[in-house]
Amino acid sequence: MQEIKFYSGENIPLELHKVRVVQKLHLVPIERRLEALQEGGFNTFRLNTKDVFLDMLTDSGTNAMSDNQMAAMLQADDAYAGSQSFYRLEQAVQEVLGKKYYLPVHQGRAAENIISNAYVRKGSVVPMNYHFTTAMAHITQYGGKIVELLYDEAYVINSSHPFKGNMNLEKLEEVIKVHGAKNIPFIRMEASTNLIGGQPFSVQNLRDVRAIASKYNIRLVLDASLIGENAFLVKQREDEFKEASLGDILKEMTGLADLVYFSARKLSSSRGGGMCTDSLEIYRELEALVPLFEGFLTYGGMSVREMEAMTVGLYETLDESIICQSPGYIKYLVEALDAKGVPVIKPAGVLGVHLNAMEICEHIPQKEYPAGALAAALFLISGIRGMERGSVSNQRDEYGNETYADMELLRLAVPRRVFTLSQIKYVEDRVTWLYENRKLIGGLRFFYEPPVLRFFMGGLEPVNDWPQKLIEKFKEDFGESL
Ligand SMILES: Cc1ncc(COP(=O)(O)O)c(C=O)c1O
């Protein structure tokens, strides 16, 4: 893609699309935002969007669709079995992801459930670059354990390492030797590793992981939910691929895995998901579980309209001018916040901007959930809804003990083609204000803690009256401004 320079010398992520459908937003007063937090147990998952101004909770199922995706939805072929919509989608999977057999599922975690059901047993160990919440929950539900094998550099917040999502190869071999290949049903590699700040792996690293998987005859499973952006960053950061097309990079990556699965809520800016493979044996092992958990093999729990949007969205993943939009905004915001001294994960990754709550809220002990507190505080002072990615998102160990996250992050997702640059500037402004007033933020404690994936529906409360103090300071500085 050709660079577009500004005469002013500024680095502006110029949008290569125009907005043709809009949705009105509401910025409610700070008093209402406090009530909303109280009603939602200081958990941003439980907020109602009528109280939310900028929804940066996730990029999952919240992306703007293209005109071509919307148009395709109208030609959907409603049929329980043998729908033309499915065959068009199957062809897109074959052409874009380069795999012969496709099994549809209603979203990414459904694939994780099926893969875990098929391969994970009590005593299984699944090595991975890093866990994703739902992947880990399914593996542990079926009696397995996960082992995370990133290089130390991945945990360095202020870093310039281009591929923090790389798997530590020495540790991988060590884990295989310690646990034995027969107890390792698969190795899982996650593209643009979500929970460490949307950080990519290099193609070379994936090749090396493939070589180890082949040496020990272990399946390699690729979570491709964020593979479009991983390919985009490979093109920018890995010399060998400077001149390659996104399509070639994608196929190079998927070609190295035995089994690829994805959430289409991210990849393809639609809904749904899937698993694909070139192995008839793997296809057969998973096939029967799709009708059991999801729906018939030609819809897998998706509506035909979603499948049509996904088909077009998959082809659009090959277009750099489409893929670059969200990483471009993220880079802009990361650089702007960094220039103001706000601790953010670097280098800029994909999916969103990740604030380092461990440092911003260093006065809050981990047992009082600094990232959860920062998420609540930011919503209170701005109406911006982010997602806690720290210890609240961790699960307790098998004995019921609290486990603390390696990183306490507040993720501000930048869904694809949804926001404008002035909205991103508003985020920069309010985050900077909050950073300057960070000592006013206090901790949280659970009053309701569900046993599985507690971060979704858990209820928390502030440990003291810090929200009121934050409101007072906000009023002092912003007066009657929303
Ligand atoms: C890397 C990764 N894998 C899997 C999933 C699960 O996908 P879904 O939300 O569609 O169930 C997600 C969702 O955010 C993800 O980011």
The ligand as an SDF file (V2000), in Angstrom:
LIG
                    3D

 16 16  0  0  0  0  0  0  0  0999 V2000
   -7.7230  -14.7730   20.1140 C   0  0  0  0  0  0  0  0  0  0  0  0
   -9.1410  -15.1260   20.3770 C   0  0  0  0  0  0  0  0  0  0  0  0
   -9.5170  -16.4150   20.3030 N   0  0  0  0  0  0  0  0  0  0  0  0
  -10.7940  -16.7880   20.5190 C   0  0  0  0  0  0  0  0  0  0  0  0
  -11.7600  -15.8660   20.8270 C   0  0  0  0  0  0  0  0  0  0  0  0
  -13.1720  -16.3150   21.1040 C   0  0  0  0  0  0  0  0  0  0  0  0
  -14.0040  -15.9350   20.0630 O   0  0  0  0  0  0  0  0  0  0  0  0
  -15.5570  -15.6100   20.2870 P   0  0  0  0  0  0  0  0  0  0  0  0
  -15.6590  -14.3820   21.1150 O   0  0  0  0  0  0  0  0  0  0  0  0
  -16.0890  -15.4380   18.8980 O   0  0  0  0  0  0  0  0  0  0  0  0
  -16.1600  -16.7820   20.9660 O   0  0  0  0  0  0  0  0  0  0  0  0
  -11.4270  -14.5250   20.8950 C   0  0  0  0  0  0  0  0  0  0  0  0
  -12.4390  -13.5210   21.2310 C   0  0  0  0  0  0  0  0  0  0  0  0
  -12.1950  -12.3990   21.5560 O   0  0  0  0  0  0  0  0  0  0  0  0
  -10.0700  -14.1490   20.6750 C   0  0  0  0  0  0  0  0  0  0  0  0
   -9.6710  -12.8830   20.7580 O   0  0  0  0  0  0  0  0  0  0  0  0
  1  2  1  0
  2  3  1  0
  2 15  2  0
  3  4  2  0
  4  5  1  0
  5  6  1  0
  5 12  2  0
  6  7  1  0
  7  8  1  0
  8  9  2  0
  8 10  1  0
  8 11  1  0
 12 13  1  0
 12 15  1  0
 13 14  2  0
 15 16  1  0
M  END
$$$$
